[in-house]
Each structure stands twice: as C-alpha cells, then as structure tokens.
C-alpha cells in the first residue's frame, strides 16, 4: 500500500503486508473481505461490472480498527489460481488520506512472494 496526504504523517508512504482476500459476488454486488497478518479485517462492498476476468468496481469499506472510506478499481483480475490488480482507497474515518493498494496473490497452496516491510502503518494494524 502506498498512502499519501494522511493526517498522521506516520501513515504516509509505502508499507507491505501479507493478507488474504475472500471475494463474493451476487448480481451486480461485490463483497471483498481482506484479512491482514496483523488480524486486521477490512470489508469492502459495492457494485461491479465484469469483462472477462477483469472487474471494475467501487463502493465503501470499513476496517476493524475503525478506519474506513470509499474504494474503486478498474484493474482487478480474478483467475483460477491468482488475483491481481490495484485498488484506490480514500480514507474518511479514522484517518484522512488516499492510498493505492497493489494486489498480487496466489491461491492458498502457493507460497506468497511478498516480504514484510519493517515500517508499520496504523492503516494496516
């Protein structure tokens, strides 16, 4: 995640963490549950359109640490064994800033390629 313009300057910058995604759809509705290694859970809900394996979606999100706001993506690809793309987040509760989340995840049977960053941000704790 790369955050900028945060009210707390310690939240600005790039942080990395492992997280799991659970994505469900119903009609034009999409729900995404993201569980970080720190046990933080963020729930994203909204509407989506799909073109092949690419999703275009937007809505609101709320995290278990009290942070939340709106999100959007026009670059989320879902395949049988991996998820990739980018989501834009606008925090409006708990913090006030913008963030871009790069997503690269393989299914649970494959080792994650990401490494933990040494710097921590309240945005993902």
C-alpha positions as CSV (number, residue, x, y, z in Angstrom):
1,X,0.0,0.0,0.0
2,X,1.2,3.5,-0.8
3,X,-0.5,6.2,1.2
4,X,-0.3,10.0,0.8
5,X,-1.7,13.1,2.3
6,X,-2.5,11.4,5.6
7,X,-3.4,13.4,8.7
8,X,-0.9,11.3,10.6
9,X,2.4,11.7,8.7
10,X,3.5,8.2,10.0
11,X,0.8,6.7,7.8
12,X,2.3,8.3,4.6
13,X,4.5,6.1,2.4
14,X,4.7,2.5,1.3
15,X,4.0,-0.5,3.6
16,X,3.8,-4.2,2.7
17,X,2.0,-7.0,4.5
18,X,0.5,-10.4,3.8
19,X,-3.3,-10.5,3.5
20,X,-5.9,-13.0,2.4
21,X,-8.8,-12.0,0.2
22,X,-12.3,-13.6,0.0
23,X,-14.4,-12.2,-2.8
24,X,-18.1,-12.9,-3.4
25,X,-20.5,-11.6,-6.0
26,X,-24.3,-11.6,-6.3
27,X,-25.9,-9.9,-9.3
28,X,-24.0,-6.6,-9.6
29,X,-22.9,-6.5,-5.9
30,X,-19.4,-7.4,-4.8
31,X,-18.1,-8.1,-1.3
32,X,-14.4,-8.4,-0.5
33,X,-13.0,-9.5,2.9
34,X,-9.3,-8.7,3.4
35,X,-7.6,-10.2,6.4
36,X,-4.1,-8.9,7.2
37,X,-1.4,-10.9,9.0
38,X,-1.9,-8.4,11.9
39,X,-5.5,-9.8,12.2
40,X,-7.0,-6.5,10.9
41,X,-10.0,-7.2,8.7
42,X,-11.3,-4.8,6.1
43,X,-14.6,-5.4,4.4
44,X,-15.3,-3.8,1.0
45,X,-18.8,-3.6,-0.5
46,X,-20.1,-2.1,-3.7
47,X,-21.1,-2.7,-7.3
48,X,-19.1,-4.1,-10.1
49,X,-19.1,-4.9,-13.8
50,X,-17.1,-7.7,-15.2
51,X,-15.4,-8.1,-18.6
52,X,-13.8,-11.5,-18.9
53,X,-11.6,-11.9,-15.8
54,X,-11.3,-8.1,-15.2
55,X,-13.5,-6.4,-12.6
56,X,-14.4,-2.7,-12.5
57,X,-15.9,-1.9,-9.0
58,X,-16.4,0.8,-6.4
59,X,-18.1,1.2,-3.1
60,X,-17.3,1.7,0.6
61,X,-15.0,-0.1,3.1
62,X,-14.8,-0.4,6.8
63,X,-11.9,-1.9,8.8
64,X,-11.9,-3.5,12.3
65,X,-9.5,-0.7,13.5
66,X,-12.2,1.9,12.9
67,X,-10.8,3.2,9.6
68,X,-13.0,3.3,6.5
69,X,-14.0,5.2,3.4
70,X,-14.5,4.6,-0.3
71,X,-12.7,2.4,-2.8
72,X,-12.6,1.9,-6.5
73,X,-10.8,-0.3,-9.0
74,X,-10.7,-0.6,-12.8
75,X,-7.9,-3.1,-12.7
76,X,-8.8,-6.2,-10.7
77,X,-8.2,-9.5,-12.4
78,X,-9.5,-12.8,-10.9
79,X,-8.3,-16.1,-12.3
80,X,-8.4,-19.7,-11.0
81,X,-5.1,-19.5,-9.2
82,X,-4.3,-15.8,-8.7
83,X,-5.8,-12.4,-8.0
84,X,-4.0,-9.3,-9.3
85,X,-4.7,-5.6,-9.7
86,X,-4.8,-2.3,-8.0
87,X,-7.4,-0.6,-5.7
88,X,-7.6,3.1,-4.8
89,X,-8.7,3.9,-1.3
90,X,-9.9,7.2,0.2
91,X,-9.9,7.1,4.0
92,X,-12.6,9.3,5.5
93,X,-12.9,7.8,9.0
94,X,-10.1,7.0,11.4
95,X,-7.7,8.8,9.0
96,X,-7.9,11.2,6.1
97,X,-5.7,10.2,3.2
98,X,-5.6,8.4,-0.1
99,X,-3.9,5.1,-0.7
100,X,-3.2,2.8,-3.6
101,X,-3.1,-1.0,-2.9
102,X,-1.3,-3.3,-5.3
103,X,-2.6,-6.8,-5.1
104,X,-0.7,-9.9,-6.2
105,X,-1.9,-13.1,-4.6
106,X,-1.7,-16.8,-5.4
107,X,-4.1,-19.4,-4.1
108,X,-3.5,-20.7,-0.6
109,X,-1.5,-23.7,-1.8
110,X,1.3,-21.5,-3.2
111,X,3.9,-19.6,-1.2
112,X,3.4,-15.8,-1.1
113,X,6.1,-13.8,-2.9
114,X,5.8,-10.6,-0.8
115,X,8.0,-9.8,2.1
116,X,7.1,-7.9,5.3
117,X,8.2,-4.3,5.4
118,X,10.0,-3.2,8.6
119,X,7.9,0.0,8.7
120,X,4.4,-0.3,10.1
121,X,1.4,1.9,9.5
122,X,-1.7,2.3,11.6
123,X,-3.6,1.9,8.3
124,X,-2.9,-1.9,8.4
125,X,-2.8,-2.6,12.1
